Amino acid sequence: MQAEDARYLKRKVKGGNIDVHPTEKALVVNYELEATILGELGDPMLGERKECQKIIRLKNLNSATDVAALAREVVDKCKLIHPSKLPEVEQLLYYLQNRKKNSPTKGSDQGKKGTLTGKLKDPPPYEGTELDELANINDIEDYIEYLYEDTPEKVRGTALVLQLARNPDNLEELLQNETILGALARVLREDWKKSVELSTNIIYVFFCFSSFSQFHGVIAHFKIGALVMSIVEHELKRHGLWQEELQKKKKAADIHSNDPSLKKDFERSYKKYQSLLRKQDQLLRVSFYLLLNLAEDMKVEMKMKHKDVIPMLVKTLERDNFELLILVVSFLKKLSIFVENKNDMADHCIIEKLVKLVPCDHEDLLNITLRLLLNLSFDAPLRSKMVKLGLLPKLVSLISNENHRVIVLCLLYHISMDDKAKSMFTYTDCIPVVMRMILECQDERVDPELIALGVNLSCNKRNAQIICEGSGLKLLMKRAFKFKDPLLMKMIRNISQHDGPAKNLFVDYISDLANVIKSYDDEEFVIETLGILSNLNIPDLDYELLLKEYGLVSWIKERLQPGAAEDDLVLEVVMLVGTVTSDDSCAAMLAMSGIIQSLIELLNAKQEDDEIVCQIVYVFYQMVFHQATREVIVKETQAPAYLIDLMHDKNAEIRKVCDNTLDIISEFDEEWAKKIQLEKFRWHNSQWLEMVESRQMDDNEGMMYGDEGYGPYIQESDILDRPDLFYGHPGAYEDGELIDGTVSPEYLDEYVMQNGDYLGPNGTPIYNSYGQDPYEQHRQSQVSFMVDDVDEYGRPVEVYDAVDEYGRPMQSYEDQYNSYGYYERR
């Protein structure tokens, strides 16, 4: 409305009641706005009343605030509050001042210890946007007009639109208005660098749409996702520049400590930095929340990954805002399920940043951080880095927290998978805590996460000793027998495998373990019990008495029949036989019962199962140590023949045990020794022949002479089939000299020797005055036939009176070499 028309509009404001804001430190002033249009004569023609609210935020209100002074300031500055209401304002401020102890403000310290919500909270509206009115969906066109004004009007218009968008009921109507969304996208694209408030409000509007999957197409249409990622990248760079500038001022203030102006400048810059950081945190939070919602579509998530969203998220972990960190860690947890994303996180040192968040006072942040670490702990190098950075004792301290117990146990289980990390648990309180939790468990079966950790820890010898300290083993055995828990028995079995004092403690439970084998029907429990007995290779233990007292020989023989039991049970039975046969009398008793033949039959039936085969061969190895059983195996069974067949098995462990067993048999039985030696020779010879046949030289590789390749091996051809080696064959020799340097007989017929010189067919000398061939001075003919003295191999031996300083022969007529290396006669 123009200024000259102002006389036709009458505006009246009527104050209302005052109340406190339900979540924020603020007062809510209700008032009624009445607008009346007057005619030319001043009579009212049209009137409208509207209920409005004004929110007065009290950022500086704390326990030390002077409430009376603050109430006077509020009444003086707000014209909507009548001075007569000062006592009421003072009373409300006093209420707000005390309320914060029991009711923390939104976005401040919610989710502290003991209050785990497990869900993300919607970001609050921008703190700097204070409005005097409530938005109305009918005034949407007026709000659009604000978007074409200056920046303050744009901020106000976007704040009003945001009020509408935060109500899901208005989203459909806003979507139908194409102008408003297009205008918001345009303003964000053009003016996002001008105002953080403006950017935050517009991104928040699109975030409200992103909360519902059916509106994602609209956001993609305006390309908001890519724009928001650019904004986030820019803001993170700005934050880095702020930090650098702040560090420079701090350094200058520290160096020139006597200059108060530099200190004040740093303090002023620090306050400004805190204010900017608070605003930027709000912008980043709503931006990442928008991207997280859009990442529900895997294609969109892949695009974000290619635009380096992971480095941005990891960089944001350096901030201190709890709500922002919860959102960022949640986003990273969603991305971490893919190997490529996990590797990208590892490259940006995510473990170093996450370790700083454990532990923390914010339960939601701690919980989601532990879940992200659990996802990353499937990678062995990252697990190792967690241990190196000191995460293990921190996790142990969190076992007692029920909010995070399951996640922490899973994390510790993953860490305990590495043998190097198992020994690190001895330097923490983990083992006593785990033992107490196992023994105090109210259920029949211990929680799988807890007992799995116990099973892994018991694989380490030092850990097993700590478990057995005091009455540890006794209490574990008592609970295992009471509830028949196979996983707890597996933990005890791991303890029994370690040599030392802990193994001797099991002697007291031998009868109980043997009784379980005969009377219990739970196969898994029996398997673990058999495993414990098979580990008890104690020299003083009377196995023969044990087998007789509980009638285990017949039970063992029944289980060794092919198809009589499951493979796991059969394997444990064979391992038990291997242990008890270390005793001489026990081995003889088993051999006489026909158990060796049962093992041979089982060997035939399970020849594809390397583990069972290896254990059966080990039983034979144990039996051949004793004279009585050795005679039975060698004379009465075909066990040695089976061992010979297995001597060249593809499994290295089977070959090793077979070789050791056959070596013992060879020492005591000459007949089998010859057979074993013959088989080893045949095997070696066949291997050598295969090697010779497989080594075919490539025609184009390794050529040393000419273009001809090597001929076949001498073993594969007859040397008499080589006519090129005969005298007189073309190319065999040239100028009377063969390729190997010797002289053919025909050469001696044509050339004669006179006065120590070689003469040609016409009596002409073929050597010059230096005693060398004029055509081939560097090649010396080896006429070994002309020397009377030969060695034992028929090679000529020339006798020299002396040699020179270089070891060269000197003839009796005192020839010497000249400077060119030729003979020179004096």
RARAHU-V40547 format. One record per backbone hydrogen bond with DSSP energy under -0.5 kcal/mol. CO is the residue of the C=O (numbers start at 1). NH is the residue of the N-H. E is the energy in kcal/mol with one decimal. If there is no record, write none. Layout:
CO | NH | E
CO | NH | E
This chain:
2 | 5 | -0.8
3 | 6 | -1.6
5 | 8 | -1.8
6 | 9 | -1.7
8 | 38 | -3.3
9 | 11 | -0.5
10 | 36 | -3.2
12 | 34 | -3.2
13 | 15 | -0.5
14 | 32 | -2.9
17 | 30 | -2.3
19 | 28 | -3.6
23 | 106 | -0.8
24 | 26 | -1.7
25 | 58 | -2.9
26 | 21 | -2.9
27 | 29 | -0.6
27 | 56 | -3.1
28 | 19 | -2.3
28 | 30 | -0.6
29 | 54 | -2.3
30 | 16 | -1.7
31 | 52 | -2.8
32 | 14 | -2.8
32 | 34 | -0.6
33 | 35 | -0.5
33 | 50 | -2.3
34 | 12 | -2.9
35 | 48 | -2.5
36 | 10 | -3.8
36 | 38 | -0.5
37 | 45 | -3.6
37 | 46 | -1.5
39 | 42 | -1.5
43 | 39 | -3.0
46 | 37 | -3.8
48 | 35 | -2.8
50 | 33 | -2.9
52 | 31 | -2.2
54 | 29 | -3.3
54 | 56 | -0.6
55 | 57 | -0.7
56 | 27 | -2.6
57 | 59 | -0.7
58 | 61 | -1.2
62 | 65 | -1.6
65 | 67 | -1.0
66 | 70 | -2.2
67 | 71 | -2.4
68 | 72 | -2.0
69 | 73 | -2.0
70 | 74 | -2.2
71 | 75 | -2.3
72 | 76 | -2.3
73 | 77 | -2.0
74 | 78 | -2.2
77 | 79 | -0.7
78 | 81 | -1.2
80 | 82 | -0.6
82 | 85 | -2.4
83 | 86 | -1.6
85 | 89 | -2.4
86 | 90 | -2.6
87 | 91 | -2.2
88 | 92 | -2.2
89 | 93 | -2.4
90 | 94 | -2.0
91 | 95 | -1.8
92 | 96 | -2.4
93 | 97 | -2.4
94 | 98 | -1.5
95 | 99 | -2.0
96 | 100 | -1.1
98 | 101 | -1.1
99 | 102 | -1.0
99 | 103 | -2.8
105 | 108 | -1.8
105 | 109 | -0.6
109 | 112 | -0.6
111 | 363 | -2.4
111 | 364 | -0.7
112 | 115 | -2.3
114 | 116 | -0.5
115 | 117 | -0.7
126 | 129 | -1.4
128 | 130 | -1.0
129 | 131 | -0.5
131 | 55 | -0.9
136 | 139 | -1.8
137 | 140 | -1.0
139 | 142 | -0.6
139 | 143 | -1.6
140 | 144 | -1.8
141 | 145 | -1.6
142 | 146 | -1.2
143 | 147 | -0.8
144 | 147 | -0.9
145 | 148 | -1.7
146 | 149 | -1.7
150 | 154 | -2.3
151 | 155 | -2.6
152 | 156 | -2.1
153 | 157 | -2.8
154 | 158 | -2.8
155 | 159 | -1.9
156 | 160 | -2.0
157 | 161 | -2.2
158 | 162 | -2.3
159 | 163 | -1.8
160 | 164 | -1.4
161 | 165 | -2.6
162 | 166 | -2.0
164 | 167 | -1.3
166 | 168 | -0.7
167 | 170 | -2.2
168 | 171 | -0.9
168 | 172 | -0.5
170 | 174 | -2.5
171 | 175 | -2.4
172 | 176 | -1.6
173 | 177 | -0.8
174 | 177 | -0.6
176 | 178 | -1.2
177 | 181 | -1.1
178 | 182 | -2.0
179 | 183 | -2.6
180 | 184 | -2.3
181 | 185 | -2.4
182 | 186 | -2.2
183 | 187 | -2.6
184 | 188 | -2.3
185 | 189 | -2.2
186 | 190 | -2.1
187 | 191 | -3.0
188 | 192 | -1.0
191 | 194 | -1.3
191 | 195 | -0.9
195 | 199 | -1.9
196 | 200 | -2.8
197 | 201 | -2.4
198 | 202 | -2.1
199 | 203 | -2.6
200 | 204 | -2.1
201 | 205 | -1.8
202 | 206 | -2.0
203 | 207 | -2.2
204 | 208 | -2.1
205 | 209 | -1.3
206 | 210 | -2.1
207 | 211 | -1.0
209 | 212 | -1.6
212 | 215 | -1.9
213 | 216 | -1.6
215 | 218 | -0.6
215 | 219 | -1.4
216 | 220 | -2.4
217 | 221 | -1.9
218 | 222 | -1.6
219 | 224 | -2.0
220 | 223 | -1.0
223 | 227 | -1.4
224 | 228 | -2.9
225 | 229 | -2.1
226 | 230 | -1.8
227 | 231 | -2.1
228 | 232 | -2.6
229 | 233 | -2.4
230 | 234 | -2.2
231 | 235 | -2.5
232 | 236 | -2.3
233 | 237 | -1.7
234 | 238 | -2.3
235 | 239 | -2.3
236 | 240 | -1.8
237 | 241 | -1.9
238 | 242 | -2.5
239 | 243 | -2.3
240 | 244 | -2.1
241 | 245 | -2.5
242 | 246 | -2.5
243 | 247 | -2.5
244 | 248 | -2.1
245 | 249 | -2.0
246 | 250 | -2.3
247 | 251 | -2.6
248 | 252 | -2.4
249 | 253 | -2.3
250 | 254 | -2.1
251 | 255 | -2.4
252 | 256 | -2.6
254 | 257 | -0.6
255 | 257 | -0.9
256 | 259 | -1.7
258 | 260 | -0.8
259 | 262 | -0.5
259 | 263 | -1.1
260 | 264 | -2.5
261 | 265 | -2.4
262 | 266 | -2.2
263 | 267 | -2.4
264 | 268 | -2.7
265 | 269 | -2.3
266 | 270 | -2.5
267 | 271 | -2.2
268 | 272 | -2.0
269 | 273 | -2.5
270 | 274 | -2.4
271 | 275 | -2.1
272 | 276 | -2.6
273 | 277 | -2.6
274 | 278 | -2.0
275 | 279 | -1.8
276 | 280 | -2.6
277 | 281 | -2.4
278 | 282 | -1.5
279 | 283 | -1.9
280 | 284 | -2.9
281 | 285 | -2.4
282 | 286 | -2.1
283 | 287 | -1.9
284 | 288 | -2.9
285 | 289 | -2.0
286 | 290 | -1.8
287 | 291 | -2.2
288 | 292 | -2.5
289 | 293 | -2.1
290 | 294 | -2.0
291 | 295 | -1.7
293 | 296 | -1.3
294 | 297 | -1.5
296 | 298 | -0.5
297 | 301 | -2.3
298 | 302 | -2.3
299 | 303 | -1.8
300 | 304 | -2.2
301 | 305 | -2.3
302 | 306 | -2.0
303 | 307 | -1.3
304 | 309 | -1.5
305 | 308 | -1.6
308 | 312 | -1.0
309 | 313 | -2.3
310 | 314 | -2.8
311 | 315 | -2.2
312 | 316 | -1.8
313 | 317 | -0.8
314 | 317 | -0.8
315 | 318 | -1.4
316 | 319 | -1.9
320 | 322 | -0.6
321 | 325 | -2.5
322 | 326 | -2.7
323 | 327 | -1.8
324 | 328 | -2.4
325 | 329 | -2.8
326 | 330 | -2.1
327 | 331 | -2.1
328 | 332 | -2.4
329 | 333 | -2.4
330 | 334 | -1.9
331 | 335 | -1.9
332 | 336 | -2.0
334 | 337 | -0.7
335 | 338 | -1.5
338 | 342 | -2.5
339 | 343 | -2.7
340 | 344 | -2.0
341 | 345 | -2.4
342 | 346 | -2.3
343 | 347 | -2.1
344 | 348 | -1.0
345 | 348 | -0.6
345 | 350 | -1.4
346 | 349 | -1.6
349 | 353 | -0.9
350 | 354 | -2.4
351 | 355 | -2.5
352 | 356 | -0.6
354 | 357 | -1.5
355 | 358 | -1.2
357 | 359 | -0.5
361 | 363 | -0.8
362 | 366 | -2.5
363 | 367 | -2.6
364 | 368 | -2.3
365 | 369 | -2.0
366 | 370 | -2.2
367 | 371 | -1.8
368 | 372 | -1.9
369 | 373 | -2.5
370 | 374 | -2.1
371 | 375 | -1.9
372 | 376 | -2.1
373 | 377 | -1.7
375 | 378 | -0.9
376 | 379 | -1.8
378 | 380 | -0.6
379 | 383 | -2.1
380 | 384 | -2.4
381 | 385 | -1.9
382 | 386 | -2.1
383 | 387 | -1.9
384 | 388 | -2.2
385 | 389 | -2.0
386 | 391 | -2.3
387 | 390 | -1.6
390 | 394 | -0.6
391 | 395 | -2.3
392 | 396 | -2.2
393 | 397 | -1.7
394 | 398 | -0.6
395 | 398 | -1.1
396 | 399 | -1.3
398 | 401 | -1.3
400 | 402 | -0.7
401 | 404 | -1.2
401 | 405 | -0.8
404 | 408 | -2.6
405 | 409 | -2.6
406 | 410 | -2.2
407 | 411 | -2.3
408 | 412 | -2.8
409 | 413 | -2.3
410 | 414 | -2.2
411 | 415 | -2.3
412 | 416 | -2.5
414 | 417 | -1.1
415 | 418 | -1.4
418 | 422 | -1.4
419 | 423 | -0.9
421 | 424 | -0.9
421 | 425 | -0.7
422 | 425 | -1.1
423 | 426 | -1.0
424 | 427 | -1.3
425 | 428 | -1.6
429 | 433 | -1.8
430 | 434 | -3.0
431 | 435 | -2.6
432 | 436 | -2.3
433 | 437 | -2.3
434 | 438 | -2.3
435 | 439 | -2.5
436 | 440 | -1.9
438 | 441 | -0.8
447 | 451 | -2.5
448 | 452 | -2.2
449 | 453 | -1.5
450 | 454 | -2.0
451 | 455 | -2.5
452 | 456 | -2.0
453 | 457 | -2.5
454 | 458 | -2.0
456 | 459 | -1.3
457 | 460 | -1.6
460 | 464 | -2.4
461 | 465 | -1.9
462 | 466 | -1.8
463 | 467 | -2.3
464 | 468 | -1.8
465 | 469 | -0.6
466 | 469 | -0.8
469 | 472 | -1.4
471 | 475 | -2.5
472 | 476 | -2.1
473 | 477 | -2.7
474 | 478 | -2.2
475 | 479 | -2.2
476 | 480 | -2.6
477 | 481 | -2.5
478 | 482 | -1.7
479 | 483 | -2.5
480 | 484 | -1.7
480 | 485 | -0.7
484 | 486 | -0.7
485 | 489 | -1.9
486 | 490 | -1.9
487 | 491 | -1.8
488 | 492 | -1.9
489 | 493 | -2.4
490 | 494 | -2.1
491 | 495 | -1.5
492 | 496 | -1.8
493 | 497 | -0.7
494 | 497 | -0.8
495 | 498 | -1.3
500 | 503 | -0.7
500 | 504 | -1.0
501 | 505 | -0.8
502 | 505 | -0.6
503 | 506 | -1.4
504 | 507 | -1.3
505 | 508 | -0.8
506 | 509 | -1.7
507 | 510 | -1.3
509 | 513 | -2.4
510 | 514 | -2.6
511 | 515 | -2.2
512 | 516 | -1.7
513 | 517 | -1.5
514 | 518 | -1.3
515 | 519 | -2.2
516 | 520 | -2.3
521 | 523 | -0.8
522 | 526 | -2.3
523 | 527 | -2.6
524 | 528 | -1.8
525 | 529 | -1.9
526 | 530 | -2.8
527 | 531 | -2.0
528 | 532 | -1.8
529 | 533 | -2.2
530 | 534 | -2.6
531 | 535 | -1.0
532 | 535 | -0.7
532 | 536 | -0.7
533 | 536 | -1.0
535 | 537 | -2.0
536 | 538 | -1.8
538 | 541 | -1.5
541 | 543 | -1.2
542 | 546 | -1.5
543 | 547 | -2.7
544 | 548 | -2.2
545 | 549 | -2.7
546 | 550 | -1.7
547 | 552 | -2.0
547 | 553 | -0.6
548 | 551 | -0.7
551 | 555 | -0.9
552 | 556 | -2.9
553 | 557 | -2.5
554 | 558 | -2.1
555 | 559 | -1.8
556 | 560 | -1.4
558 | 561 | -1.1
561 | 564 | -2.4
566 | 570 | -2.5
567 | 571 | -2.6
568 | 572 | -1.7
569 | 573 | -2.1
570 | 574 | -2.5
571 | 575 | -2.2
572 | 576 | -2.1
573 | 577 | -2.3
574 | 578 | -2.3
575 | 579 | -1.5
576 | 580 | -2.6
577 | 581 | -2.0
579 | 582 | -1.3
580 | 583 | -1.7
583 | 587 | -2.6
584 | 588 | -2.1
585 | 589 | -2.1
586 | 590 | -2.2
587 | 591 | -2.4
588 | 592 | -2.4
589 | 593 | -1.1
590 | 595 | -1.8
591 | 594 | -1.3
594 | 598 | -1.3
595 | 599 | -2.1
596 | 600 | -2.2
597 | 601 | -2.4
598 | 602 | -2.3
599 | 603 | -2.3
600 | 604 | -2.0
601 | 605 | -2.0
602 | 606 | -2.4
604 | 607 | -0.7
606 | 609 | -1.5
608 | 610 | -1.0
609 | 613 | -2.3
610 | 614 | -2.6
611 | 615 | -2.0
612 | 616 | -2.3
613 | 617 | -2.5
614 | 618 | -1.8
615 | 619 | -1.7
616 | 620 | -2.0
617 | 621 | -2.2
618 | 622 | -2.3
619 | 623 | -2.2
620 | 624 | -2.1
622 | 625 | -0.8
623 | 626 | -1.3
626 | 630 | -2.4
627 | 631 | -2.1
628 | 632 | -1.4
629 | 633 | -2.6
630 | 634 | -2.6
631 | 635 | -2.6
631 | 636 | -0.6
632 | 636 | -1.7
632 | 637 | -0.6
633 | 637 | -0.6
638 | 642 | -1.9
639 | 643 | -2.4
640 | 644 | -2.3
641 | 645 | -2.0
642 | 646 | -1.8
643 | 647 | -0.5
644 | 647 | -0.9
645 | 648 | -0.6
646 | 649 | -1.7
650 | 652 | -0.5
651 | 655 | -2.1
652 | 656 | -2.2
653 | 657 | -2.3
654 | 658 | -2.5
655 | 659 | -2.6
656 | 660 | -2.0
657 | 661 | -2.3
658 | 662 | -2.9
659 | 663 | -2.1
660 | 664 | -1.5
661 | 665 | -2.1
662 | 666 | -2.6
663 | 667 | -1.3
664 | 668 | -0.9
665 | 668 | -0.7
665 | 669 | -1.4
669 | 673 | -1.8
670 | 674 | -2.2
671 | 675 | -1.9
672 | 676 | -2.9
673 | 677 | -2.5
674 | 678 | -2.9
675 | 679 | -2.5
676 | 680 | -2.3
677 | 681 | -2.3
678 | 682 | -2.8
679 | 683 | -2.5
680 | 684 | -2.6
681 | 685 | -3.2
682 | 686 | -2.8
683 | 687 | -2.3
684 | 688 | -2.2
685 | 689 | -2.6
686 | 690 | -2.3
687 | 691 | -1.9
688 | 692 | -2.4
689 | 693 | -2.6
690 | 694 | -1.8
691 | 695 | -1.1
694 | 696 | -1.6
695 | 697 | -0.6
698 | 701 | -1.5
705 | 708 | -0.6
713 | 716 | -1.7
714 | 717 | -0.9
718 | 721 | -1.8
719 | 722 | -1.4
721 | 723 | -0.7
722 | 725 | -1.7
723 | 726 | -1.6
726 | 729 | -1.3
729 | 732 | -2.6
732 | 739 | -1.1
734 | 737 | -1.6
736 | 744 | -2.0
737 | 734 | -2.5
738 | 741 | -1.8
741 | 782 | -1.0
742 | 738 | -2.9
744 | 748 | -1.0
745 | 749 | -1.1
746 | 750 | -1.4
747 | 751 | -2.0
752 | 759 | -3.3
754 | 757 | -2.1
757 | 754 | -3.0
758 | 766 | -1.9
759 | 752 | -1.6
760 | 763 | -1.8
764 | 760 | -3.4
768 | 771 | -1.9
770 | 823 | -0.6
772 | 768 | -2.4
776 | 779 | -0.9
778 | 780 | -0.5
779 | 781 | -0.5
781 | 783 | -1.0
782 | 784 | -1.7
783 | 786 | -1.0
784 | 787 | -1.0
789 | 797 | -3.0
791 | 794 | -1.8
795 | 791 | -2.9
796 | 798 | -0.5
798 | 800 | -0.6
802 | 810 | -2.7
804 | 807 | -1.8
808 | 804 | -2.8
810 | 801 | -0.6
810 | 802 | -1.0
811 | 814 | -1.8
816 | 824 | -2.9
818 | 821 | -1.7
822 | 818 | -3.0
824 | 816 | -1.7
